[in-house]
Amino acid sequence: MEIFYNSKHFFSISDEPFSEIRQLLGSLSYSTFGIIIDSNVPLDIPHDLFLGAVFIERIEGGEGCKNLIVVTRFVSTHQSLLDRNSLVIVMGGGAVLDMIGLCCGLMFRGIRYVSVPTTLIAMADAAYGGKTAVSFGGKNLIGMYHHPQMVYVNPLFLQSLPDDHLASGMVEIAKLGFFFDDIQCALEHANPSAKDVADLAILAASRKLQLLERDPFEDEAASVLLYGHPFGNAFETFSHSAHGHHLPHGFAVAAGISFSAWLSEQGFEAADRHIQQFEALSKWIDLPRVSRQMTPVDSHLMLSLLARDKYVTGDSIRVPALGGCSGYTTIPLNKIAAEYVAWRSWVLSGSSEDDQRPSDNSASDEESGGYIAGRPSDETVAPLHFATADGPFLITTSGKRILDWSASLNAPFGHSQRVDTSMLPLNTGNYPTGSRDSLVRRLHEIFPFIGGFQFRSSGTEAVEAALRYLFATLGPSLQTVSVEGCYHGLTLGARSIMGSGEAGFSHTILPFASLHHPEELILLLESLLQSEPVAVWLEAVQGTTLRSLPASFLEALRKLRDRFPQRLVVVCDDMLASIRCGDWCSMPDMLPPDLVIAGKSWANGYPFSFFGVAPWVRGMAGDILGTTSYGGNPVACTNAVYSIGRIEEANLLERIRRSDAKYAGVLKGAVSLKPSVLRSEWHGMLFGFEMVDSRTAQLTARSAANAGLLVSQLGTVIRCTPQLDLPEDMLEWGLDQLMQAVDANA
């Protein structure tokens, strides 16, 4: 295609692209040239292409390169090697093309460059039109129009492209399919083959160039090229801040298109168009999963992201191609805020034509049906009827969003947050052992003091199985000791095992207050150890009361265990505090347990728990089959492996410890002088306080629920278990609501 902005565009199917590029360069006049290659391009570049180049450099591609630091470094490094008549050849994805294009526009007030797009999204969209930019506080906020002298496209580069990047490019092509019948027809008959993808890219590029010839600055007809981009830019910015890395650009555009289509709904025809576009995009990507990853849960955060965008002026935003029409539609930001939450709930549900759009987000009386949390006899707090869930929120049947600091024990990364399905084939190919083996390897890394693991499908099962294992190890005369308020050690099944007089078992409960002066307790344990082995059952942080065990007691217990090796067994029941306290095991390092029991948080809501035993315990008892038919289920184990990886990648344990240091004093300072509060506790992402009576605690919990925050009320204790990776602003908002609820019932 000839002469567009003095740019020439070559679409080739040659199996020797580098020879063609070298031949094309020979037709150009230049003084010197340099080569920039996206590090994501795995192909080896022939040496003869480099002959005469004043520099050859690989640059890390992706959105991470689009910033002023990289631009400044490039210009300061290479400008002395170039002059006004030099040429730069850039090979890579759209981000690298954008960034190097900007650098070339800045040097000597503009030098020429040749673009060689190597990704589908670059071949179909990003390489044309001369728009160059980097991000600065928001997506593409610093840039200029600077057209390449030549664009060379060859589908051979797509053969090594990751699937996610192919899908990202297909979204940009599908976007044009909403406006061009020939692209839509080609998409309907396309197969995911290299040839079909290449043909689609060339067709999409041709249509884009035709639009830009008529409307080079995308003011009217070519505005359709920006469909979905205002919201997509916000989603892309949020995704990077939330995950620390950039997801493919086309994923954000897909979510932006869906929200734009939602906003255009006026009558049945528009509603049908919205659903059709949702289904068309879903052919190429998992749009509900992508939206869950890339969209903020809160409309206020969405507005703050949009505020940085070039499409926003004052209190409104210009949205391109709304309702399938060229040009722009101005929409008030307050409408965006009103519609955003409803759209996000719709798209996360993976909706079809049978789904209905919520009509009311007000806090009205709840209708019947759905899950009911908190009848007056329940431990939880309010008669709320929930229809669904979304990340850290529960959604009532009337559409009200409640920040959940109650049930997140079983969903530490939020509700409806499921493992990437790409992990399932990797971990569940061998049903009996594959995913369990993966998990066992990770657990051995995390718990170096443990020699073996057994899996169960619930915490109660794990507790009772662990007790039986101990009795098998140390004999039927084993004596058990637990601390007052230690819940899991006193499940019905555990009590029948530990306290059955007919079986001759002995169980002793230690008063919690006595732990602060452990001398007498140690004497008691010594006397028990003189006759039979003893298992001391501990919760480092007791979930019912949030009380943590005194360090002086733990140190005294460690010394006693050293004196009675293999007769005194320390059991850490970590069912609740595991991970939430900022470490894999909540028991302090001074006292590594002989047996640890954990669950709840590990598999993000799937029925799952495990116990692990020290090598000496395993050596005495042997390998007793302790896994039920569902315990160690491969899907649950896969989610546990995923959760461990997510905690490590986001450095969540360190973040939880910082949260403890930052907010513990704030909570205690805010409630310590309230006459209704007896004490407060903060242990990482497990915190709360005890009130003077259960009635006051219940009223406080209900006040918080009415304000949009769900907590657990257990007798006189208010307990909070937020999503582990809850954004800090949402954590602070929840704390503000909690303090206001305390003030209202002080």
KETI-398596 format. One line per field, with one value per residue (C-alpha): x, y, z; residue number from 1. Coordinates in Angstrom, 2 decimals. Layout:
<rs>
c1 <- X ... .
c2 <- Y ... .
c3 <- Z ... .
resi <- NUM ... .
</rs>
This chain:
<rs>
c1 <- 0.00 1.64 2.19 0.30 1.84 4.93 5.02 5.22 3.60 4.81 2.81 4.88 4.54 8.20 9.88 13.04 11.89 15.36 16.59 13.61 14.22 17.86 16.80 14.29 16.89 19.08 16.42 16.57 19.13 20.59 23.91 24.00 21.56 20.93 18.81 16.50 15.02 12.29 13.74 10.50 11.39 13.02 14.30 18.01 18.71 21.16 24.56 24.57 21.59 23.87 26.65 27.33 24.95 26.26 24.36 22.42 20.40 17.71 15.16 12.76 9.39 5.91 4.26 7.06 9.35 6.93 8.22 10.39 13.28 13.72 13.29 15.90 18.34 17.88 18.35 21.38 23.02 22.38 21.97 25.75 25.93 23.23 22.59 19.70 19.88 20.17 17.69 16.55 15.10 12.86 11.54 9.04 5.61 3.45 4.97 8.52 7.34 5.55 8.50 11.23 9.00 8.78 12.56 13.10 10.65 12.56 16.12 17.21 13.53 12.78 14.75 13.39 12.62 11.41 8.84 8.88 5.89 6.31 3.08 -0.45 -1.71 1.14 0.59 -3.16 -3.22 -0.29 2.20 0.05 -1.04 2.15 0.98 3.95 3.72 4.85 2.81 3.13 0.69 -1.77 -1.71 -0.01 -0.11 3.17 3.60 3.48 2.59 5.76 5.22 7.64 9.20 8.35 6.35 7.25 4.77 5.47 3.33 6.40 7.07 3.75 4.80 6.59 4.05 2.54 -1.16 -2.07 -0.56 -2.34 -5.61 -4.81 -4.35 -7.55 -9.46 -8.25 -9.31 -12.68 -13.16 -12.93 -15.28 -18.04 -17.74 -16.60 -18.68 -15.81 -13.73 -16.73 -17.29 -13.61 -13.67 -16.69 -14.86 -11.36 -9.36 -6.52 -3.97 -0.99 -2.37 -5.85 -4.41 -2.05 -4.83 -6.97 -4.10 -3.53 -7.27 -7.54 -4.46 -5.90 -9.18 -7.36 -5.20 -8.26 -9.91 -6.80 -6.45 -9.88 -9.50 -5.83 -6.47 -9.38 -11.89 -14.82 -14.84 -11.60 -12.84 -14.00 -10.32 -10.42 -13.53 -13.06 -9.78 -10.75 -11.86 -9.28 -6.51 -7.82 -8.06 -4.52 -3.16 -5.03 -3.87 -0.24 -0.60 -2.51 -0.33 3.06 3.17 1.29 -1.32 -1.68 -3.13 -5.94 -7.30 -7.85 -9.41 -11.85 -13.08 -13.25 -15.35 -17.75 -18.24 -18.65 -21.30 -23.04 -23.19 -24.78 -27.72 -30.94 -33.68 -33.62 -31.53 -28.63 -28.93 -28.68 -25.62 -23.97 -24.54 -23.39 -20.16 -19.59 -19.95 -17.76 -14.93 -15.39 -14.58 -10.97 -10.48 -12.11 -13.70 -15.06 -11.63 -9.83 -12.26 -11.74 -7.98 -7.98 -10.91 -11.07 -13.85 -14.82 -16.39 -14.47 -11.19 -12.43 -13.13 -9.71 -8.12 -10.22 -9.33 -5.81 -6.99 -6.80 -10.45 -11.70 -12.58 -14.03 -16.78 -17.36 -15.60 -15.60 -16.26 -15.54 -17.84 -20.53 -23.56 -21.69 -21.52 -18.45 -17.51 -17.67 -20.34 -19.89 -20.97 -21.04 -18.64 -21.42 -23.18 -19.96 -19.90 -23.55 -23.21 -19.74 -20.52 -23.60 -21.62 -18.76 -21.11 -22.76 -19.56 -17.97 -20.97 -20.18 -23.69 -25.80 -29.12 -30.95 -29.09 -30.80 -29.16 -29.50 -31.96 -31.30 -28.11 -29.79 -29.76 -33.38 -34.89 -33.63 -35.90 -36.29 -34.10 -30.35 -27.98 -29.01 -26.17 -26.83 -30.22 -30.38 -29.24 -26.19 -22.66 -22.60 -24.18 -27.08 -30.10 -28.61 -29.66 -26.74 -27.17 -23.53 -20.00 -17.25 -13.66 -13.73 -17.45 -20.70 -23.62 -27.09 -30.22 -30.97 -27.52 -25.91 -22.17 -20.88 -17.13 -16.61 -14.39 -16.14 -16.13 -12.73 -11.29 -12.21 -11.45 -8.26 -8.10 -11.78 -14.90 -15.14 -11.36 -10.46 -7.16 -6.18 -7.56 -4.25 -2.83 -5.33 -3.91 -0.46 -1.39 -4.25 -3.07 -2.36 -5.49 -4.26 -0.88 0.11 -1.23 -0.64 3.01 3.31 1.79 3.90 7.06 5.96 4.98 8.36 10.01 7.75 7.93 11.53 10.84 8.12 8.84 5.54 1.98 -1.51 -4.52 -8.15 -11.19 -11.99 -10.31 -12.32 -11.23 -7.60 -7.72 -9.24 -6.93 -3.92 -5.04 -5.39 -1.95 -0.47 -2.13 -0.69 2.75 2.90 0.46 -3.09 -1.96 -1.07 -2.29 -3.55 -3.42 -5.07 -5.50 -8.83 -10.62 -8.68 -11.60 -10.37 -8.84 -12.35 -14.37 -16.96 -14.91 -11.70 -13.36 -14.61 -11.04 -9.31 -11.80 -13.33 -13.09 -13.93 -10.88 -8.70 -7.63 -6.74 -7.30 -6.31 -7.40 -5.04 -6.68 -5.51 -4.84 -2.33 -0.13 1.31 2.87 3.92 5.94 3.04 1.93 5.38 5.34 1.95 3.27 6.36 4.20 2.16 5.30 6.58 3.87 2.97 3.71 1.92 0.64 0.17 -2.44 -1.88 -3.37 -0.71 -3.58 -6.88 -9.49 -12.49 -10.87 -7.94 -5.64 -2.01 -0.02 2.52 6.14 7.21 4.95 6.21 9.84 9.23 7.46 10.41 12.84 10.55 10.38 14.17 14.23 11.66 12.51 9.94 7.65 6.35 4.71 3.84 0.88 0.25 -3.38 -2.92 -6.33 -7.21 -3.97 -1.94 -0.62 -2.80 -0.17 2.47 4.27 3.60 3.32 2.01 4.02 7.10 10.50 11.46 9.08 8.82 5.94 6.15 2.80 1.13 -2.47 -3.58 -6.29 -8.92 -6.68 -4.53 -6.95 -8.98 -12.32 -12.03 -12.59 -9.04 -6.78 -3.64 -1.47 2.28 4.48 8.13 10.49 10.81 7.01 6.74 9.61 7.75 4.27 5.15 3.02 -0.57 -3.08 -4.74 -6.25 -10.00 -11.55 -11.86 -8.86 -6.05 -8.49 -6.38 -8.43 -8.11 -4.38 -3.95 -5.61 -3.33 -0.27 -1.69 -2.32 1.23 2.61 0.41 1.48 5.13 4.87 3.09 5.33 2.13 3.67 5.92 3.00 0.90 3.69 3.91 0.15 0.46 3.12 1.17 -2.37 -2.16 -1.51 -4.20 -6.87 -5.82 -5.59 -9.02 -10.89 -8.85 -10.66 -14.14 -16.12 -17.71 -14.35 -12.37 -9.34 -8.21 -5.98 -4.13 -2.32 -1.55 -4.81 -6.59 -7.79 -10.66 -11.67 -13.70 -16.68 -18.38 -21.28 -22.62 -25.55 -23.18 -21.03 -24.08 -25.25 -21.75 -21.54 -24.97 -24.01 -20.94 -23.06 -25.48 -22.49 -21.30 -18.82 -19.42 -17.52 -17.88 -19.46 -18.64 -20.18 -18.47 -15.73 -15.76 -13.40 -12.15 -10.55 -10.13 -9.00 -5.22 -4.34 -7.02 -5.87 -4.70 -7.29 -10.07 -8.55 -8.51 -12.08 -13.21 -11.39 -13.15 -16.54 -15.63 -14.60 -17.81 -19.80 -17.96 -18.63 -22.31 -22.58 -20.02 .
c2 <- 0.00 3.19 6.64 7.27 10.07 9.46 5.98 2.81 -0.38 -3.80 -6.95 -10.02 -13.79 -14.46 -17.17 -15.05 -11.78 -10.60 -10.78 -8.68 -6.15 -5.84 -5.39 -2.69 -0.87 -0.80 1.28 3.97 6.72 7.33 8.31 5.76 3.26 1.41 -1.60 -2.08 -5.52 -6.38 -8.96 -10.92 -11.72 -15.15 -15.35 -15.07 -12.09 -12.85 -11.27 -9.67 -7.51 -5.89 -4.92 -1.21 -0.68 1.85 0.07 -3.17 -3.42 -5.65 -3.82 -5.46 -5.21 -4.82 -1.83 -1.65 -0.01 2.85 5.39 8.51 6.78 4.38 7.23 9.38 6.47 5.66 9.25 9.91 6.64 6.75 10.35 10.85 7.90 9.32 12.48 14.20 11.78 8.57 5.70 3.40 -0.04 -1.23 -4.80 -5.74 -5.42 -2.31 -1.01 -1.01 0.53 3.30 4.07 4.02 6.02 8.71 8.64 9.09 11.98 13.71 13.29 16.13 17.17 13.98 11.24 8.45 4.95 1.64 -0.43 -4.21 -5.35 -8.85 -9.30 -9.69 -6.56 -4.55 -5.99 -5.37 -2.03 -0.47 -0.07 2.36 5.97 7.49 7.70 7.34 7.64 6.58 6.40 9.02 8.63 7.21 5.34 7.10 10.62 11.82 11.39 12.82 11.91 10.70 8.31 5.56 5.80 2.16 -0.63 -4.22 -6.96 -10.67 -13.34 -15.53 -13.58 -14.80 -18.45 -18.05 -15.65 -16.75 -17.63 -14.67 -12.24 -13.89 -13.58 -9.93 -9.20 -11.02 -8.65 -5.65 -7.39 -8.38 -4.72 -3.71 -6.58 -4.63 -1.93 -3.80 -6.64 -8.26 -8.51 -9.90 -12.50 -13.47 -13.84 -16.14 -18.53 -18.14 -20.95 -20.27 -21.12 -18.96 -18.30 -17.27 -15.05 -13.41 -12.80 -11.23 -8.97 -7.72 -7.15 -5.24 -3.15 -2.30 -1.11 0.94 2.65 3.47 5.12 7.09 8.41 10.03 10.96 11.04 12.35 10.02 12.81 11.28 8.14 6.75 7.16 3.54 2.57 3.84 1.89 0.68 2.53 5.19 2.51 0.02 2.49 2.76 -1.02 -1.46 1.08 -0.60 -4.07 -3.02 -1.44 -4.48 -7.26 -5.60 -6.60 -5.70 -8.02 -7.89 -4.63 -6.33 -7.82 -4.34 -3.17 -6.11 -5.12 -1.49 -2.44 -4.40 -1.45 0.97 -1.30 -1.48 2.32 2.53 0.33 2.08 -0.40 -4.01 -3.42 -1.93 -4.63 -7.28 -5.53 -5.54 -9.28 -10.00 -8.08 -9.82 -13.20 -12.16 -11.13 -14.21 -16.34 -15.19 -14.56 -15.51 -12.10 -12.70 -13.88 -11.02 -8.49 -9.93 -9.49 -6.07 -4.06 -2.32 -3.47 0.01 2.76 5.46 3.85 3.60 7.34 8.13 6.12 7.90 11.30 10.92 10.11 12.40 11.65 13.33 17.02 18.45 16.18 14.24 11.84 11.61 8.00 7.03 4.95 4.57 2.69 1.57 5.11 7.07 10.18 10.73 10.80 12.90 11.08 12.57 10.85 10.37 8.12 6.13 5.68 4.66 2.07 0.65 -1.68 -3.12 -3.79 -5.43 -7.74 -8.67 -9.42 -11.38 -13.66 -14.71 -13.61 -14.67 -13.45 -14.93 -12.70 -9.53 -6.22 -5.09 -2.25 -0.92 -0.50 1.16 -0.26 -1.41 -4.22 -7.58 -9.86 -13.50 -16.12 -16.52 -17.27 -15.74 -14.68 -13.82 -14.70 -13.49 -16.87 -16.98 -15.90 -13.54 -10.19 -9.15 -10.54 -9.98 -11.99 -12.56 -13.30 -13.53 -12.43 -10.43 -10.25 -8.89 -8.08 -9.92 -8.74 -8.72 -9.56 -5.83 -5.13 -3.66 -4.37 -5.49 -5.60 -9.07 -9.25 -12.35 -15.28 -14.49 -17.17 -19.53 -17.13 -15.23 -13.71 -12.92 -14.67 -15.98 -15.76 -19.06 -20.43 -19.75 -22.67 -22.99 -24.46 -27.30 -29.47 -28.93 -30.09 -32.55 -34.80 -37.61 -37.63 -39.68 -38.05 -35.26 -32.17 -33.60 -34.16 -30.56 -29.34 -31.61 -30.24 -26.69 -27.55 -29.17 -25.92 -23.87 -26.14 -27.43 -28.84 -31.16 -34.61 -35.64 -34.48 -35.90 -34.18 -33.83 -32.02 -30.00 -28.64 -30.87 -33.97 -32.87 -32.26 -35.64 -37.48 -35.77 -36.92 -40.50 -40.28 -39.11 -41.93 -44.37 -42.81 -42.48 -45.12 -45.22 -43.76 -40.44 -37.48 -34.35 -30.77 -27.72 -24.07 -22.62 -21.30 -23.48 -24.32 -26.93 -29.02 -29.42 -30.43 -33.06 -35.77 -34.58 -34.44 -37.99 -39.06 -36.97 -37.14 -40.60 -42.05 -45.51 -45.43 -44.28 -41.02 -38.00 -34.40 -31.28 -27.70 -24.89 -21.57 -18.87 -16.35 -18.72 -18.69 -15.32 -17.02 -20.40 -21.74 -23.71 -24.96 -26.31 -28.17 -29.64 -30.79 -32.25 -34.34 -35.60 -36.47 -38.59 -41.13 -40.94 -38.95 -35.60 -33.72 -29.99 -28.57 -24.87 -22.12 -19.41 -16.97 -18.28 -17.60 -17.30 -14.68 -13.43 -13.82 -14.69 -17.05 -15.29 -15.61 -16.52 -19.58 -20.70 -20.34 -22.34 -25.03 -25.23 -25.84 -28.53 -30.28 -30.28 -32.08 -34.68 -35.49 -37.62 -37.59 -34.01 -33.24 -29.65 -29.40 -26.12 -25.84 -23.17 -23.50 -19.82 -17.89 -19.63 -17.03 -14.26 -13.48 -12.80 -16.14 -19.63 -20.88 -18.64 -20.43 -18.34 -19.57 -20.27 -23.24 -25.07 -27.53 -31.31 -31.35 -28.52 -28.45 -25.90 -25.27 -22.65 -20.03 -22.44 -23.46 -20.23 -21.74 -25.31 -28.06 -28.60 -28.99 -30.86 -31.83 -32.31 -34.17 -33.87 -36.56 -38.21 -38.55 -40.01 -42.35 -43.78 -44.02 -44.83 -43.78 -44.25 -43.76 -40.55 -39.09 -39.37 -39.76 -35.97 -34.99 -34.10 -33.64 -32.45 -29.30 -28.30 -29.08 -27.11 -24.11 -24.49 -24.48 -21.43 -19.64 -20.30 -18.93 -15.87 -15.14 -15.40 -13.39 -10.51 -10.75 -10.85 -12.11 -9.06 -6.84 -8.40 -7.79 -4.15 -3.85 -5.18 -2.59 0.25 -0.35 -2.23 0.98 2.80 0.27 0.05 3.83 4.31 1.87 1.68 4.60 3.47 2.27 -0.49 -2.06 -4.25 -5.00 -5.04 -7.44 -7.11 -10.05 -9.26 -9.69 -11.19 -8.51 -7.25 -6.48 -7.71 -5.70 -5.50 -7.80 -9.74 -7.35 -4.40 -6.54 -7.53 -3.92 -2.84 -5.59 -4.66 -0.98 -1.97 -4.17 -1.33 0.81 -1.88 -3.89 -7.50 -8.76 -11.80 -11.45 -14.36 -13.63 -10.49 -10.55 -8.69 -10.52 -9.26 -11.42 -9.30 -10.58 -11.07 -8.78 -6.18 -2.77 -0.46 2.21 -0.38 -1.62 1.94 2.51 -0.62 0.47 3.84 2.12 -0.16 2.76 4.61 1.51 1.36 5.06 4.58 1.88 3.09 .
c3 <- 0.00 -1.25 0.24 3.42 5.45 3.30 4.80 2.74 4.01 2.90 3.65 2.84 3.13 2.39 4.44 4.44 6.04 7.01 3.43 2.37 5.13 4.10 0.47 1.40 3.47 0.37 -1.37 1.33 1.73 5.18 6.77 9.62 11.06 14.30 15.18 18.17 18.80 21.29 23.71 23.36 19.73 20.03 16.46 15.73 13.50 10.66 11.12 7.68 8.69 11.28 8.90 9.26 12.21 14.75 17.51 17.95 21.16 22.61 24.78 27.21 25.49 26.88 28.53 31.10 28.51 27.84 30.35 30.34 32.10 29.17 26.67 28.40 28.62 24.92 23.74 25.95 24.87 21.11 20.00 19.75 17.32 15.02 13.02 11.30 8.32 10.34 10.37 13.19 12.50 15.34 15.49 18.16 19.68 19.83 23.08 21.70 18.41 20.33 22.58 19.92 17.57 20.26 20.76 17.01 16.98 19.79 18.48 16.19 16.02 14.20 12.48 10.33 11.49 10.04 11.97 11.84 13.97 15.40 17.35 16.05 17.78 16.27 12.79 12.90 14.72 16.58 13.71 11.72 12.12 13.50 17.11 19.47 23.23 26.68 29.86 32.57 35.43 32.94 29.66 26.68 28.15 26.64 22.90 19.38 15.82 14.10 11.21 10.24 6.81 6.23 7.89 7.06 8.06 7.83 9.56 10.04 13.23 14.67 14.80 18.13 19.65 23.02 22.99 25.23 22.74 19.83 21.75 22.52 18.82 17.92 20.21 18.19 14.98 16.49 17.45 13.77 12.97 14.76 12.06 8.92 7.53 5.65 8.84 10.71 8.02 8.03 11.81 11.66 9.35 10.81 12.36 14.81 12.10 11.22 7.72 8.88 11.59 9.13 6.60 9.32 10.42 6.87 6.33 9.63 8.79 5.37 6.87 9.51 6.89 4.80 7.80 8.68 5.14 5.56 9.23 10.30 13.82 14.56 15.02 13.14 11.00 12.44 16.02 15.77 16.04 19.64 20.63 24.21 24.72 27.33 29.80 28.55 29.40 32.95 33.27 31.98 34.48 37.32 36.28 36.42 39.87 41.18 39.74 39.26 35.60 32.44 30.99 27.19 25.90 23.99 27.20 28.64 25.38 25.47 28.93 27.80 24.77 26.96 29.32 26.40 24.89 28.26 28.46 25.02 25.97 25.01 24.31 23.12 20.01 22.00 24.65 21.94 20.52 23.94 24.36 20.81 21.35 24.67 22.95 20.00 22.32 24.47 21.43 21.74 25.48 28.77 29.25 32.80 33.99 32.23 33.73 37.19 36.82 35.20 36.61 39.99 42.29 43.36 41.21 43.13 42.14 38.57 38.51 39.96 37.13 34.50 35.96 34.55 31.04 28.03 27.22 30.42 30.58 33.77 35.03 31.80 29.46 25.65 24.64 21.01 18.81 21.45 20.17 17.08 15.62 14.56 16.50 20.25 22.93 26.07 29.23 32.76 35.14 37.68 35.15 34.78 38.57 38.65 35.87 36.53 39.43 37.72 34.52 36.39 38.27 34.97 33.10 35.97 36.02 32.43 31.54 28.58 27.23 30.19 32.66 33.75 34.38 38.03 38.18 41.66 43.66 46.61 50.10 50.13 52.17 50.93 48.98 49.84 48.27 48.01 50.82 54.17 56.46 60.05 61.38 64.98 66.32 64.03 64.90 61.96 61.99 59.83 57.95 54.50 51.46 49.09 45.41 44.32 45.15 43.49 44.71 48.28 48.03 48.61 46.46 48.00 46.04 45.81 44.33 47.46 47.75 51.15 51.82 53.32 56.38 57.62 55.18 53.69 55.97 53.16 50.30 51.13 47.66 47.46 46.26 42.71 42.40 40.80 39.59 36.02 34.05 32.23 35.43 35.57 32.77 34.21 37.68 37.26 34.45 36.91 39.04 42.01 42.61 40.22 41.93 45.40 44.56 43.35 46.58 48.80 47.18 47.94 51.52 52.18 51.07 53.33 56.40 56.63 60.10 58.75 57.35 55.79 55.04 54.87 53.31 54.36 53.00 56.16 59.25 61.56 59.65 59.77 63.52 64.26 61.85 63.44 66.89 65.72 64.14 67.47 69.36 66.81 67.36 71.15 72.26 73.66 77.01 75.37 77.43 75.65 76.90 75.30 76.20 77.27 74.18 71.74 69.47 67.02 69.79 71.16 68.12 68.94 67.29 68.95 72.34 71.94 71.17 73.83 76.64 76.47 79.96 78.67 76.42 79.28 77.58 79.67 78.61 80.56 79.80 80.82 81.85 79.47 82.24 83.82 80.69 81.69 84.73 83.29 86.22 87.73 84.31 83.58 86.89 85.93 82.55 84.19 86.47 83.50 81.57 84.42 83.68 79.96 76.77 76.42 73.34 73.97 71.60 70.78 68.65 68.36 67.84 69.16 66.55 68.84 71.06 68.91 71.91 71.15 73.36 75.62 74.51 78.06 78.02 74.61 75.67 78.85 76.79 74.38 77.23 78.64 75.27 75.08 78.43 77.33 73.71 71.89 74.92 74.70 71.36 70.43 68.05 66.22 65.18 62.50 60.89 61.30 61.82 59.11 56.65 58.10 60.73 58.07 58.04 56.73 60.31 63.09 65.77 66.69 65.55 69.14 69.14 65.79 66.21 65.93 64.17 62.26 61.02 58.43 55.89 55.05 53.47 51.50 48.74 48.48 49.38 48.13 50.72 51.82 54.85 55.78 58.69 58.67 61.15 62.13 60.83 64.24 64.55 61.07 61.83 64.84 63.31 59.72 56.79 57.85 55.04 56.10 52.95 52.40 48.96 48.63 50.75 48.39 45.52 42.55 41.96 45.62 45.59 42.37 43.99 47.01 44.75 42.98 46.29 47.48 44.23 44.39 47.97 46.98 43.76 45.48 48.58 50.62 53.86 54.07 53.15 55.93 58.45 57.35 57.72 61.27 62.11 60.47 61.69 64.99 66.90 64.95 65.91 69.52 69.82 68.29 70.53 73.74 75.39 74.37 77.40 75.32 74.30 76.70 74.50 70.88 68.95 65.63 64.08 60.43 58.53 61.54 63.94 66.05 69.60 72.57 73.80 77.18 76.25 73.31 72.75 72.23 69.94 67.90 67.51 66.47 63.86 62.48 62.27 60.27 57.94 57.31 56.31 53.87 55.95 57.03 60.09 62.34 65.77 68.09 71.47 72.73 70.07 66.73 64.36 60.97 58.28 55.12 51.77 52.03 49.12 49.82 48.50 51.26 50.51 50.90 54.16 55.50 54.33 56.18 59.35 59.17 58.93 61.82 64.04 63.22 64.18 67.51 68.12 67.38 70.05 72.59 .
resi <- 1 2 3 4 5 6 7 8 9 10 11 12 13 14 15 16 17 18 19 20 21 22 23 24 25 26 27 28 29 30 31 32 33 34 35 36 37 38 39 40 41 42 43 44 45 46 47 48 49 50 51 52 53 54 55 56 57 58 59 60 61 62 63 64 65 66 67 68 69 70 71 72 73 74 75 76 77 78 79 80 81 82 83 84 85 86 87 88 89 90 91 92 93 94 95 96 97 98 99 100 101 102 103 104 105 106 107 108 109 110 111 112 113 114 115 116 117 118 119 120 121 122 123 124 125 126 127 128 129 130 131 132 133 134 135 136 137 138 139 140 141 142 143 144 145 146 147 148 149 150 151 152 153 154 155 156 157 158 159 160 161 162 163 164 165 166 167 168 169 170 171 172 173 174 175 176 177 178 179 180 181 182 183 184 185 186 187 188 189 190 191 192 193 194 195 196 197 198 199 200 201 202 203 204 205 206 207 208 209 210 211 212 213 214 215 216 217 218 219 220 221 222 223 224 225 226 227 228 229 230 231 232 233 234 235 236 237 238 239 240 241 242 243 244 245 246 247 248 249 250 251 252 253 254 255 256 257 258 259 260 261 262 263 264 265 266 267 268 269 270 271 272 273 274 275 276 277 278 279 280 281 282 283 284 285 286 287 288 289 290 291 292 293 294 295 296 297 298 299 300 301 302 303 304 305 306 307 308 309 310 311 312 313 314 315 316 317 318 319 320 321 322 323 324 325 326 327 328 329 330 331 332 333 334 335 336 337 338 339 340 341 342 343 344 345 346 347 348 349 350 351 352 353 354 355 356 357 358 359 360 361 362 363 364 365 366 367 368 369 370 371 372 373 374 375 376 377 378 379 380 381 382 383 384 385 386 387 388 389 390 391 392 393 394 395 396 397 398 399 400 401 402 403 404 405 406 407 408 409 410 411 412 413 414 415 416 417 418 419 420 421 422 423 424 425 426 427 428 429 430 431 432 433 434 435 436 437 438 439 440 441 442 443 444 445 446 447 448 449 450 451 452 453 454 455 456 457 458 459 460 461 462 463 464 465 466 467 468 469 470 471 472 473 474 475 476 477 478 479 480 481 482 483 484 485 486 487 488 489 490 491 492 493 494 495 496 497 498 499 500 501 502 503 504 505 506 507 508 509 510 511 512 513 514 515 516 517 518 519 520 521 522 523 524 525 526 527 528 529 530 531 532 533 534 535 536 537 538 539 540 541 542 543 544 545 546 547 548 549 550 551 552 553 554 555 556 557 558 559 560 561 562 563 564 565 566 567 568 569 570 571 572 573 574 575 576 577 578 579 580 581 582 583 584 585 586 587 588 589 590 591 592 593 594 595 596 597 598 599 600 601 602 603 604 605 606 607 608 609 610 611 612 613 614 615 616 617 618 619 620 621 622 623 624 625 626 627 628 629 630 631 632 633 634 635 636 637 638 639 640 641 642 643 644 645 646 647 648 649 650 651 652 653 654 655 656 657 658 659 660 661 662 663 664 665 666 667 668 669 670 671 672 673 674 675 676 677 678 679 680 681 682 683 684 685 686 687 688 689 690 691 692 693 694 695 696 697 698 699 700 701 702 703 704 705 706 707 708 709 710 711 712 713 714 715 716 717 718 719 720 721 722 723 724 725 726 727 728 729 730 731 732 733 734 735 736 737 738 739 740 741 742 743 744 745 746 .
</rs>
